Amino acid sequence: MFTAIVTAMLGVTYLGWMGILDVSLVYMVPTFWIAQIVGGVLLGVGFAVGGYCPGTSPAAVVMGHLDAIAYIVGIFAGVFVFSLAFPLLRGLYTAETWSRPPA
């Protein structure tokens, strides 16, 4: 995924420099730094503690790994708890934003 993101970023940048792509017409989603840092830390801790990523855990379940079943149950439990806690965390999503400066 990282290489796909870097490839797309470089492609848009170079095509813009060459005049092939009008970058001002490309919508840039605002970046919410605080929310991304908190989410990245939680995701990283989940990967480290669980020993799986969300993509490999279903394959491990099919192979019969009980820890992978617990990992997937934990994913769904986390999604459920987050959905209940979202009204309390709503401010985190808009805490700080950085947008690309106008062209």
TORMAR-38240 format. One record per residue (C-alpha): residue in one letter; x negated, y negated, z negated. Coordinates in steps of 0.001 Angstrom, whole numbers, plus 500000, padded with zeros to 6 digits. Example, Ala and Ser with C-alpha at 12.3 -4.5 7.8 and 13.67 -1.06 7.14 Angstrom:
REM residues 2
MILUM  type       u       v       w
MILUM     A  487700  504500  492200
MILUM     S  486330  501060  492860
***
This chain:
REM residues 103
MILUM  type       u       v       w
MILUM     M  500000  500000  500000
MILUM     F  497183  497618  499155
MILUM     T  495564  498066  502579
MILUM     A  498937  497500  504286
MILUM     I  499398  494244  502379
MILUM     V  495882  493048  503199
MILUM     T  496305  494009  506877
MILUM     A  499592  492095  507127
MILUM     M  498100  489109  505320
MILUM     L  495102  488988  507638
MILUM     G  497296  489517  510697
MILUM     V  499576  486612  509804
MILUM     T  496595  484402  508959
MILUM     Y  494669  485109  512158
MILUM     L  497734  484962  514410
MILUM     G  498543  481592  512832
MILUM     W  495006  480317  513421
MILUM     M  495150  481456  517065
MILUM     G  498476  479677  517594
MILUM     I  500329  482897  518438
MILUM     L  502477  482818  515284
MILUM     D  504145  479712  513897
MILUM     V  503468  480287  510195
MILUM     S  505869  477495  509188
MILUM     L  508721  479747  510354
MILUM     V  507626  482613  508086
MILUM     Y  509552  482670  504802
MILUM     M  507263  483023  501808
MILUM     V  508907  484429  498687
MILUM     P  508002  482347  495628
MILUM     T  505555  484008  493257
MILUM     F  506537  484237  489607
MILUM     W  503135  484771  488004
MILUM     I  504192  485500  484448
MILUM     A  506794  488087  485466
MILUM     Q  504331  489786  487832
MILUM     I  501592  489953  485207
MILUM     V  503945  491387  482577
MILUM     G  505407  493858  485082
MILUM     G  501961  494882  486317
MILUM     V  500715  495518  482794
MILUM     L  503803  497593  481935
MILUM     L  503526  499559  485175
MILUM     G  499824  500180  484621
MILUM     V  500398  501345  481054
MILUM     G  503147  503663  482289
MILUM     F  500817  505146  484912
MILUM     A  498043  505631  482350
MILUM     V  500222  507112  479616
MILUM     G  502294  509305  481916
MILUM     G  499485  510394  484183
MILUM     Y  501662  510017  487293
MILUM     C  502871  507354  489631
MILUM     P  506531  507237  490682
MILUM     G  505601  508766  494042
MILUM     T  503693  511792  492789
MILUM     S  505931  512649  489852
MILUM     P  508735  514207  491986
MILUM     A  506167  516444  493663
MILUM     A  504929  517519  490235
MILUM     V  508517  518252  489155
MILUM     V  508960  520541  492167
MILUM     M  505773  522343  491162
MILUM     G  507272  522905  487713
MILUM     H  505314  520461  485561
MILUM     L  507338  519736  482441
MILUM     D  505430  516520  481752
MILUM     A  506534  515213  485143
MILUM     I  510151  515909  484229
MILUM     A  509648  513890  481046
MILUM     Y  508007  511149  483137
MILUM     I  510985  510912  485503
MILUM     V  513443  510952  482595
MILUM     G  511367  508116  481125
MILUM     I  511588  506168  484378
MILUM     F  515377  506396  484404
MILUM     A  515581  505605  480687
MILUM     G  513376  502555  481249
MILUM     V  515553  501354  484121
MILUM     F  518662  501787  481961
MILUM     V  517163  499963  478974
MILUM     F  515892  497183  481225
MILUM     S  519348  496733  482765
MILUM     L  520805  496338  479285
MILUM     A  518051  493932  478207
MILUM     F  518080  491860  481399
MILUM     P  520189  489005  479988
MILUM     L  517547  488549  477273
MILUM     L  514702  488706  479813
MILUM     R  516256  486498  482496
MILUM     G  513998  483568  481580
MILUM     L  510937  485679  482327
MILUM     Y  511901  485805  485991
MILUM     T  511836  482051  486394
MILUM     A  509178  481204  483793
MILUM     E  506613  479971  486277
MILUM     T  506661  479851  490033
MILUM     W  504103  478991  492637
MILUM     S  505217  478334  496163
MILUM     R  503170  477810  499254
MILUM     P  502670  474088  499887
MILUM     P  504668  472695  502822
MILUM     A  502857  472862  506152
***
